[in-house]
Amino acid sequence: MTSGYVPASLEGVPRVILAVVASTFFVGFGGGVVFPILPNLGAVLGISAFVVGLILSANRWVRLVANAPAGALVDRFGVRKPFVYGLFIEGVATFGYVVALVLPDPASVSWVAYALPTVELGPITLGVEQWLLVLEGVLAPEAWFLLARILWGVGSAAVFATAYTIAADVSDGGSRGLNMGIVRGGMLLGFPSGMVLGGVVSSLAGEVVAFGLAALFALIASGVAFVLVPETHVTERESRAVKPWDIETSLPALTVGLVNFGLMFAYFGVLFSTLVLLLAEKSLTSFGLNAQGMSGIFMAVTVVTAGVAMVVGGRLSDTHASRVPVLLAFLGSFFVGFLLLARSASIEGLFVACICIGAGQGGTSGPMMALLADLMPDDRMGRASGTNNVLGDVGGGLGPMISLPAIEIFGFPPVYAVSALIPLIAGAVLLLGVRKETGTFYPGRTASD
């Protein structure tokens, strides 16, 4: 596969990748900042636990609808505009958190309803009582938080689809894995950084300042992208309409997407959703922290390990004749991690399990997207990224819905042991899909690469 973008010099490639990483890292603050703040604000603002959960997960469900159109837009209009606009939308969405907290109490401005005229809309009459209900809805914090998360889902779908495509466009077979790993690492590490920002700044200066800083970083990220990220996706533009179901259904896209489905199901859907419960049941605490505090530390361990493994795995896949053995090795780390998790009875054992799982998750990300770029034509890489994101979000969304009830019925060890089978199944899917597409289990890169 040849690249759709040929830089004037080799120096241009690192600058593009660096700009993408900086943009996605800083905009990721807005994705993580809400998590340590909103659950505590729920009781203060009168938001039920169900609504808090809905707000926190709204962006993921929106992405299920937005991922495919985002990928199609990339192939139709290029990467620059969707990337910059996606970052800007995420910045506006983060500012929505600030709006949710600074809006006045509806009771203090109820006079507005009395000042508004009575309006007849067919069978509906808008009088004082109706205007009061409208006012309460417009000024409700939960409505603004939910709207912000919906906008975040739209913006992040565009950013995810474009970031991977940019990395594919400016790379060849000898650098694609490393560049994919670096980009994915920047996208991943911004999220926990936002959680730290939200927890520390909100405790020192308040929630409004924390949300405001996250919004500022997100808007700076869109400015960086506007100045530094060029158009890299040069393809023949299509005129067909963009639809939510317009995903890439070729064998390489489905193969990589199904692997991503399984890993997101186990990583976000099982590990992240159940870790705090495991710590509480086994009373595994340290440093004076409770189960919630310790779960944050262990999640950070997996994320940091994943970030390092993304770069290492991507680089290893660039230096080997085939990317598949590297992928299988990190899937094996994922498998070992969940086996250790099923048997963990100490802080030390859990620490090692989280390192193995984080390494497995991160080490597959760069090589897997690089393999997809190896096998896909340039003009369909955007849609292929959309397919990968759709299946990953489905896995991450279904994971908690299945794992939490399963743990109540069967307990932690059986659920984690079954989860250990997921990377083995993913490896089999990968081998079969690659074999069907290329005629070999270990395809090398093309002569042009």
N, C-alpha and C positions, 0 to 999 in steps of 0.2 A: 504494500500500500504506500502510495506517495503522499507527501504532505501537501495540504492546500495552501500552505503559507511558507514562503522561502525568505527568511530574514536576510537583511543586507549583510550581516556578519554574524558570527557565532555569539557575539556579545549581546545581540538582540534577544536571544532566547532566554537567558537567565533574567533579563529585566522584565520580560512579559510574565514569566512564571512567578518572579518575586512580587510583581504588582498584584497578580491573582491571589497569591498566598496572603499578602498584607490585607487585601480587601476582604477576603473571606474570613480571615482571623478576627479582624476588628468588628465586622458585622455580626460575627458569632456571639459577641457579648450580649446582644439583644435576645438571642435565643436562650441563653442560660441565666440571665439576670433575673428573670421572673420566677424561677423555681424556688430559691430560698426565701423569697419575699411573699409571694401570693398566698401560699398555704397559711402563713401566719396572719396575713391581712384578711383572710376569709372571715374569721370570727369577728374582727373589728368592723369590717364593712357590711356584715350581715349576709355574706355569700355562703351558700351551703357547700358542703364537701363535694356533692355531685357536680355543682356548677363550677367549682374550682378545678375538678378533674376534667370537665368538658373544656374549660378554657385552656388548660395546659396541653391537651391533646388535639385541640382544634386545628392547629397548623399541619399536623401529620395527616389528618383526614382530608383537609383541603388539598394537600399535595397529591393525594390519590387521584384527584380529578385534574389537577394542574400539571402534573409531571409530563404526561403525554403531549399536551399542547405546547408546553415549554420546549420539549425536544424537537417538535415539528417546526416551531418558530425559528429555532436555531438553524435548521437545514434550509428554511425558506428565506430568512432575513440576515443570517450571519450571527456572530456571537456578541459583537460589541454592544449593540443597543439592548438586547435582552439582559446582558450581564450588568450594564450600568443601571438600567431601569429597575432590574430586580434588586440590586443593592439599595437603590434609592427608596423603593417600596418598603424594604425591611427597615430602613431608617425612619420613615414616616410611621410605620407600624410600632416601632419602639417608642416613638414620641407619644403614641396613643396611650401608653401606660401612664405617662405624666398627666395627660388630659384626664384620665380616669380618676386620678387622685386629687386634682385641683378643682374639679367641678364643684359648684356650690351644692349645699343640701337643698333638695327640692322644697322643703318646708320654708326655707329662708327666702325663696323667690316665688312662692306660690301666688304672689300678687300678679305675676305675669298672666296667669290663667284668667284672673278676673278682668284684666285689661284687654284680653283678646276678644274679638267680636264672635257672636254666635254664627256658625256657618252651617248651611243646609247642603248636604251632599246626597241628594236623592232621599233614600229612606233613613240616612244617617244624619243625626244632628250633633254638631260639636259645640257643646255648651261649656260651662265652667267645670263641671265634674269630668267631662271627657278631656278637656285641655289639661286638667290636673294629672290625669293618667298618662297623657302624652308626655307631659313635663317630667314626671317621675321616670318614665322609660328612657327619655333622652338623656337625663342626668344620672342614670344608674351606672355605678362603676363597673358592674359585671358586663353591661352591654358594651362599654368601651374596651374593656379587656378582651372580650370575645372578638370584637371587630378587629382589634390589633392583631390577635393571633391568626385570624383568617387572612388578613393582609400579609402577615409574616409567611404564611404557607404559600401564598401566591408568589411572593418575592423569592423565597428560598427555592421553589421549584425552578425558577428561571436561573438562579445562581448555580444550583447543582448541575443542571443540564449544560450550561455554558462553560463552567470551570473545567469539567472533564474534557469537553470538546476542544477548548483552547489548548490544554496540555497535549492532547492527541495531535492537534494541528501543527504545533511548533516542535514536535519530537519526531525522531526516527526510531528504528528498532533498537538502537544502541543507547537511547536515553529515555524512551517512553515510560518504562517502568519506574525509573527514579522520579521523573517529572510528575507522573500520576500520584506517586506516593507523597511527594512534597505538597502537592495541591490538596490531596485528601487530608494530609496531616494538618495543614493550616485550617481547613474547614472543621476538622474534629476538635482541635485544641481551643478554638475560640469559644466553644460552648462551656467547658468547665471553667475557663477564665472568666466568663460572664457570671457563672455561679459564685465564684470567689468575689468578683466585683460586687455582685448583689448583696452577698452576706456581709462583707467587710464595710463597704461604703454605707449601706443602709443602717448598720449599727452605729457608725460614727457620725453620719451627716443626715440620715433619713432616707426614706424610700424615694421621694421625689428627686433628690440629688442623684441617687443610684440610677434610676431610670433615665434621668436627663443625660448623665455621662454616657450611658450605653447608646442612647439615641445620637449623641454627638459623634461618638466613634463610628456608628453606622453611616452617618451622613459623610464623614470624612472618608470612609471606605469607598463610597460611591464617587466622591471627588477624585480619589486616587485612581480609580478604574477609568474615569472619564479622561484623565490626562494621560495615563500610561498604557492602557490596554488598547492595542490596535485591532482592526478587523483581521482575523486569521482564517475564517471559515469561508473560503472562496469556492463556491459551488454554483451550479446552474439553479437559479431560483425557480421554485415551483409555484404554480398559481392555484393549486387545490386548497380547499378550505381546511382550517385547522380544527380538529375535533378532539374531545377528551379521550376517545378510544383510538386515536390515531397513533398507535405505538408500533415499534419495529417487531415483527414476528418471525424474523429469520432465526435459524438454528443457533448461531453464535449469541445473538441478543437474548434469546430465551434461556440458553444454557447458563450464561453468566448471571442473568436475572434470577434464575432459580437457586443458584448457589448463594447469591446475595439474600434471597428470601430466607433461606435456612439460617444463615449466619445472623441476620437481623432478628429473626425469631428467637434464637438462643441468646444472643448478646443483650439486646435491649429488652426483648420480651420476657426472657426468663431471668437472666442474671440481675439486671438493673431493677426488675420489678419485685424480686424476692429476697434480695440480699439483706435488706434491713430486717425482714422477718426472720431470716436465718440467724442473724446476730442476736436478735432479741430472744429467740427460743433457746439458743445455746449460751446466752449470757456472755458473749465474747466482746468484752469491752476493755479499753485501755486508755491511758492518758487522761483519765477522768471524764471521758466522753461516753455518752449513751449510745444506743444502737444506731440512732439517726446520724450522730456525729461520726461514728466508726464507718457506717456505710458510705458516707461521703468520702472518707479517706480511701477506702478500698476501691470505690468507683474512680477516684482520681488516679489510683495506681494503674487500673486497667486502661484508662484513657491515655495517660502518659506513655505507658508501655506500648499501646497501640500506635501512638504517634511516632515513636522511635522505630517500631517495626515496619511501619508504612514506608519509611525512607529506606531502611535496610532491605526489606523484601523487594521493593522496586528496583534497587540497584543490583541485587543478586539476580533478579530475573533478566536484567539487561546484559549481565556478563555470562550467562549460561546459554547454551545453544537453544534451549526451549524453556519457556516460562512455567510449564506444567509441573516439573519436579519441585520447583520452589513453592508453588501453590499447594501441592500435596504435603510438603513438609510443614507449612504453617497450619494447614487443616489438621495435621497430626497434633500440633501444639494445642489447638482448640479442643480436640478430643481428650488429650491428657488433662487439660485444665478442668473440664467438667467432671472427669472421673475423680480427680483430687477433691473437687468441690463436694462431691457426693460423700466423701469419706472424711472431710475436714472436721476436726474437733478442737482446733486451737487457732490462735491468731496467726501463728507462723504458717500452718498448713493452708489457711485461707489466703494468706499473702502470696504463697507460691502458686496456688490455683488461679488467683486473679492475674498474676503475671503471665501465666501460660495462656489464659483465655485472651488477655489483651494482646499478647504477641500474635496469637492465631488470628484474631480479628483484624488487627492492623496489617500484619504481614501478607494477608490475602488481598487487601484492598488495592494497593498499587499494581501488583502483577495482574490481578483480575481485570482491571480496567484497561491495562496495557494490552492484555491478550485480546480483549474485545476490540480495541483500536487496531490491533494487528489484523484481525479477521474481517473488519467492516470497511466498506468503501467510505471515503470521506463524506460524500453527500448524504449518508444515512447514519453518521455517528451521533448526531443530535438526538434522533429518534431512539437509537440504541441506548443512549444514556437515560432517556426518559423511561424506557422499558425497565432498565436496571433499577431506577429509583422507584418506580411504581411497585415492583415486586418486593423491593426492600421495605417500603413503607407498609405494605400488606403484612409482611412477616413481623415487623416491629409492632404493628397494631394488634395482630392476632395473639402474639405471645403472651401479654398479660391476661387476656381474656381466657386463655387456656391454662396457663401455668398456675395462676393464683387459685382457681377452684381445684385444680389437680393436686396441689400441695395440701389443701385442706382435707382431701380424701385419702391420698396415698402417703403424704409426708415428703420431706425434702430429698432424702437419698434416692428414691425411685425416680422422681421427676428429673433430678440432675443426671442420673445414670442414663435415662432415656434421651435427655438433651445431648449427652455425649455421642449418641448415634448420629446426630444431625450432621456434623462435619464429615463423618464417614459416608453418609448418603450423598452429601454435597460433592465429595470427591468422586464417587461413582458417576453421578450426573455429569460432572465436568469431563471425566475421561470418555464417557459414552458420547457426549455431545461433540467433543473435539475430534474423536475418532470418526464420527459420522460426517463431520464437515470437511476434515482434511485428509482422512484416510490413514492417520497415524495417531497414536496416543500422545506423542511428544512432538508436536509441530515446531519447526524452527521458524525463524523470521525470513522474510522474502529477500531476494537478491538485492532489490532496491534499498531495503533497510540495512 
